[in-house]
Amino acid sequence: MINLTELEEKILFKCDRHKKKVYFLLFIAFSIIFSGCSTLDKLKVSFRMKNNDFEYIKENKINKIIIQNT
């Protein structure tokens, strides 16, 4: 039977933690890549990086713009 010293055990533990972090980050990256654009657009709206109200103007889907004071 192989006896590991404390130092070897700590090194193995750090490697296991590092592998878990890498696998977690890869999982997050693949889930974002394969989720599609609609999920990313929803995230942009929730973080206020995108405004859905003005997307129609960019796509020329509006005939006329009326500005009203409230």
ABEGO torsion letter per residue (X at the ends): XBBBBAAAAAAAAAAAAAAAAAAAAAAAAAAAAAAEAAAAAAAAAAAGABBAAAAAAAAGABABBBBBBX
